[in-house]
Amino acid sequence: MKVLLDIQDDKANKLVKALDALPYVKTEQLTGEKAQPLTEIKEADEELKLVLEGKKVPKDAEQFLNEL
């Protein structure tokens, strides 16, 4: 199982050390470059949920393509 955690910088080192001490846990720190696509996917997922709940109006295809 993979889990993505967003931790305050000043608290992260302690948690990473604790997780690394567990033989069945592998950690990998993401740089801003690696984290950016994950952040964008999360935002898109949240936006989709709002659209499906009727709380946000979806963009039409022409508007979407113009943004590209």
C-alpha positions as CSV (number, residue, x, y, z in Angstrom):
1,M,0.0,0.0,0.0
2,K,1.2,3.5,-0.8
3,V,0.3,6.5,1.4
4,L,1.1,10.1,0.7
5,L,1.5,12.3,3.8
6,D,1.7,16.1,3.8
7,I,3.6,17.0,7.0
8,Q,4.9,20.3,8.3
9,D,8.6,20.7,7.6
10,D,9.6,21.2,11.2
11,K,7.8,17.9,12.2
12,A,8.7,15.7,9.2
13,N,12.2,14.6,10.2
14,K,10.9,12.9,13.5
15,L,8.2,11.1,11.7
16,V,10.4,10.0,8.8
17,K,13.0,8.6,11.3
18,A,10.2,6.7,13.2
19,L,8.9,5.2,10.0
20,D,12.4,4.3,8.7
21,A,12.9,2.4,12.0
22,L,10.1,0.0,10.9
23,P,11.5,-2.8,8.8
24,Y,8.3,-3.1,6.7
25,V,8.1,0.6,5.8
26,K,10.0,2.3,2.9
27,T,10.1,6.1,2.8
28,E,10.8,8.5,-0.1
29,Q,10.9,12.2,0.2
30,L,9.4,14.1,-2.7
31,T,11.0,17.2,-4.0
32,G,8.8,20.1,-5.2
33,E,9.3,18.8,-8.8
34,K,8.0,15.4,-8.0
35,A,5.3,16.6,-5.7
36,Q,3.8,19.1,-8.2
37,P,2.0,16.5,-10.4
38,L,0.6,14.8,-7.3
39,T,-0.7,18.1,-6.1
40,E,-2.4,18.8,-9.4
41,I,-4.0,15.4,-9.5
42,K,-5.4,15.9,-6.0
43,E,-6.8,19.3,-7.0
44,A,-8.4,17.8,-10.1
45,D,-9.9,15.0,-8.0
46,E,-11.4,17.6,-5.5
47,E,-12.8,19.6,-8.4
48,L,-14.4,16.6,-10.0
49,K,-16.0,15.7,-6.6
50,L,-17.5,19.2,-6.5
51,V,-18.8,18.9,-10.0
52,L,-20.4,15.5,-9.3
53,E,-22.0,16.8,-6.1
54,G,-23.5,19.7,-8.2
55,K,-21.5,22.3,-6.2
56,K,-19.5,23.5,-9.2
57,V,-20.3,23.9,-12.9
58,P,-18.0,21.9,-15.2
59,K,-16.1,23.6,-18.0
60,D,-17.2,22.8,-21.5
61,A,-14.8,21.1,-23.9
62,E,-14.0,24.3,-25.8
63,Q,-13.1,26.2,-22.7
64,F,-10.9,23.2,-21.6
65,L,-9.1,23.1,-24.9
66,N,-8.4,26.8,-24.8
67,E,-6.7,26.4,-21.5
68,L,-4.2,23.9,-23.0
